[in-house]
Each structure stands twice: as C-alpha cells, then as structure tokens.
Amino acid sequence: MTIEIKAPTFPESVADGTVATWHKQPGEAVSRDELLVDIETDKVVLEIVAPADGVISEIIKAEGDTVLSDELIGQFEEGAAAAAPEAAPAATAAPDTASAEIKLSPAARKMVEENNLTGAAIAATGKGGLITKEDVVNHLSSSGSASVAVVASVPAPAPIMEMDAGDKIEKRVPMTRLRKRIAERLLEATQTTAMLTTFNEVNMEPVMTLRKQYKELFEKTHNGVRLGFMGFFVKAACEALKRYPAVNASIDGDDVVYHGYQDIGVAVSSDKGLVVPVLRDVENMGLATVEDTIRSYGSRARDGKLGLEEMQGGTFTITNGGVFGSLLSTPILNPPQTAILGMHKIQDRPMAVNGEVKILPMMYLALSYDHRLIDGKEAVQFLVCIKELLEDPARILLEI
C-alpha cells in the first residue's frame, strides 16, 4: 500500500519550509514512528515520522528544496521489505579510518594530484593531521614502484578540507533557515525600534534562602518539580506587567495594543538556535506550573520537539544569559513586543547595608525597551518593581 509523505500543515504566520535532512533513503527499512525527514521553518524544525513499517519508495523533494503546507514530498510503501544491498568488491572495501577528513597543504595537494595518489595512503606529520609536501615526498621515496599497487588497494579518498596558502582551515556552510530568520528579526529589532536599556541590581539572598528552605518540600509536594530561580522572575515580571501595562503592550502600525493578559516568553538556547516558547496566561499559573512548563520547554527545545503554536505570540520576554556566565548584557527586543528582561550571573559582591559592608549574592538586571512607547521613568519603575518583589518574595504571593 502506497502512502503519501506530505509536509506538515503550517500556521498562517509560516509561508513555507525547507527540507533539512532525509534520515532515511529509498529502499531502506523503516519502523513505524521512526524519523523520516526534518522540515525547517523560520521558527522551528518539524519532524515527520513513518506512518507504518515499510520503506520509502520515492523522495520527491530533496534536501534544500522549499515546500509548502501539506505539499507532497515523498512516497512510502507500507509493509514493503528493504532492498538487499549490493555486494561491494573486496578491493574497494573502506576501512573505518577512511571517514576521517584529510587535510593537505597546497604544495602537498599539487603533488598528490600529479602522482595520482590518495591522501588516505600518506602518513601525516603536520599539525592537526596536516599532510605536508615532505610527507608526500617521503611516501613516494619509500613506496617506489609499489606506489601504484598501494593506490589501487586503498579506498576512495575522503572529502578534503580546502586550505589557503597559510595552511589555515576554512569551512563554508550555508546558514540554516532558522538562523537566517533569527538574524533577520534581530536586525529588524535594531533598525525599526528606538531601543534603549536600563539596568539595576537585585539582592538574590532572600530568594536563595527561601529556595533552600523549601526546595525538598516543594519537589515532594509537586511530584518532582524542582524549585528554580526562573519561576520567581516570571511571577515577579507578571505582577510588574499588571502595574505597568505599557511594558506589556505592542505597537501595530500607528496603534498601541494593550494586552489584558500576561503571555511571557522564555528564551531557550538549542543547537539549532535561540527559540522563545511562550507561557500562556501566567497570571493564572502557580509557581510549580511555571517551573514545570519551563523545564519541559527547555528539554523539548534541545530535542527539537517544540511546536509552532508554542512559540506564537507573547507579550513580554525573559532571557537568562547568566546560565552561560554572562555578568551584564543588553538584550535585543523581540518585536512586536516592546520590552525584554535580561537576567545574569549571580555573583558575590561587597555591598553597603545600613552602614556596614556585607558580601551578598547580587545579580544585574537589564530591561531593554522601545522608547517610542515606554518612557524612561516607566521603564526604571518597572525594573525597580521587579527588584523589590524579588528582594521580598512574600510580596509576589500577596500581590503588594
């Protein structure tokens, strides 16, 4: 039975996608729900799995091709058996070492080509496995007339990495669709908004003390959900957004759209780039729900399992560069949002407290905002509000 393999149904905000990787080839055995192909869009990589046991009979859209929503990209034969592989001649059987990249200096490359040699047969003595001109000369002098037999018995050469005259390695790869879209949005944010950043610092000792006191009980009560720092920041931001609605607003042409809800995006880093899944209606979420949802988003982002609908919208964004060791930064807006909060590394610093010097765990906070809508006074007050809520966490619960 032939089954059509189609691209996913894209939402209205996504015009098309690109075939990123075919994980299976025609004739290769596939089990039900096994990954067949990745479709990359501007926002996420979508996976298409096998509908049943069988084989791919035809690939219609190759890697790199653009596909539309629900477009046919291949054919699948349900229940078909895999084609038997052709026996390879013994003389061309490739050993495991053949898969490694072979690096040659320009002079060595010329000699290899002139003498009809392969890089895999030459012992490299250069830095990082580089084959030099001397290595080729030594190989020719040691093999003599037997060199032809050696060439005939070695496998086809592995891909050779291009090198310039200074023996400096360069590798050129196309930018992924997701990375291109991230670049476009970041550039758009800097060119189309009046972006400004204000800073403050927060004493994290109250939150850290509270977390230490209730960490085990919290985890036990909420079925293994761990109590982290991000939940406090999300809930503090939610309360501050209620008090300063302009920070939760967006600009649409000549109109200002004020949102009566708090949908907060949390920036998550993955191998494919930065994504921002959104926590919906944070004002109705408890701390445990916030922590559990954030942890789920982070895990699924790293595995490429986030859906498009989970990254749509959002009225405010929080990004945490502190997990990578950042002490201070200026986050870039996520249009059409008008503000973004940047968290940073917690670091012990000497602070003056009631005329005394104390060592406290401090964190710098940064709020980047669109000055077209948010005045400096309002931005500073919003950031101070978050600072006060975090330095007295009971106020988050009491909403005061």
PyMOL commands that set and color helices and strands:
alter all, ss='L'
color gray80, all
select helices_A, chain A and resi 90-92+96-99+106-114+119-121+127-129+133-153+177-192+205-221+230-243+245-248+282-284+287-302+308-311+321-324+376-391+394-398
alter helices_A, ss='H'
color red, helices_A
select strands_A, chain A and resi 2-6+17-22+29-30+35-40+45-49+54-59+66-67+72-78+102-104+130-131+160-161+195-203+250-252+255-257+264-266+268-270+273-275+278-279+316-320+339-343+347-353+356-370
alter strands_A, ss='S'
color yellow, strands_A
deselect
rebuild
show_as cartoon
